[in-house]
């Protein structure tokens, strides 16, 4: 069982940056691949980024590649999403997720956080 709590969301102007954090409970965090997804108003949840259990491999949606960076600190049971060059289209609730294998689909992840709101103003 893994419990996930996101933080770091907020309001930022276009072109700005935010760093999201996702703190995980449990002593087996380092076994889990971690992902970030987002859901904008009126849209389906979409994959944003993922990282393998070791941090050795990362994956990104085309829409965020080059602007967002996912990383993890297994000693702190935390995964991060550094978001740069934000634009209004990035406005969404951002969720972190965990499972034993990395994936890009919502169904690839068993454990989900409650989400944190990111709003980018123009």
N, C-alpha and C positions, 0 to 999 in steps of 0.2 A: 504494500500500500504506500502510495506517495501522495503527499499533499503539497500543492503549489500555491504560492501567493505572489502575485505580480505587484510591482510598484514602479513609480517613476513617470507615470503619465501626467499629462497636463496640457496647458494651452501654450502654443508657441507660434511665432510668426513664420511665414514662409521664408525658407532659406535657413532657418534655425536648426538646432539640434536638441535631441533628447536621448537619454539613456534609460532604457527599461531594465528592471531587474526582476528575477523570478527566483524566490527562495523556496527550496524544497525541504521537506521533512524527511527523516529517515536516514539510516546509515548506509544505504545502498545507492545513494544518488549517483555515484560514479559508474554504476552499471547501466544507467539509462541514457539513451539518446534523448535529446531535447529539441523541441521545435517551438517556433513562434508562428501564430496565425493571426489574422485580423478580420473583423467584420464591420463593414461600413453600413450606415443606415440604408435599409432597403435592399441590401445585397447579401449574397451568401458568404459564409466564412471562407477565406482563402489563405493558402499557404504563403508564408513570408520567408522563413529561414529555418534551418535545422543544423544541428551539430551532433556528431557521433559521441559515444560515451567518453572517448579519450580526448576529444577536441581536435583530433587529427584531420577530420574532414568536415567541410561545411557546404551547405547548399542554400541557394537563394532563388527566389522568384525573379523573373526578368525585370519586373517593375521596380525592384529595390536594389538590384545588383549594382555595385559600385557606390551605393549611398549608405547601405545598412551593413553592419558587421555583427555577427553572432559570436559569442565567446562564452566560456564557462570557467569557473573556478571550483574544482571538485573539493578542495579543502574547505570552501565556504558553502558548499551545497547550493551554488547560485549560478544561474545562467543570465547572460546579459544580451541586450540588443541595443547597440549604438546606432542611432538614426541621425544621419546628417542630410543637409540639403532638403529638408522637409518641404513638401508642397501640400496644398489643400486636399489633393487626392489621397494623401496618406491618413486623413482623418478617419478614425475607426476605433473600435474597442480591440485591444491587443491581448491575445491569450497565449500563455505558454502551456506546453504539453510535454508529456514524458511517456516513453515506452522503451522496451528492451532493444528494439531495432529502429533505425532512423527511417523516416519516410516523408513524403510530400502530401499525402492525403489525410484528411481528417480522420478517416477510419484506421490510420496507422498508429494512432495514439490512444492509449487507454485512460490516461490521467490528464486532467485539465484544471487550470486555475480559473478564477472568477473573472479575470480580465481587468484591464486598466484602460481608461479613456485617454486617447490622444486626439487633440484638436489642433489643426493647423489653420491659422487665419491668413487671408490673402492681403 
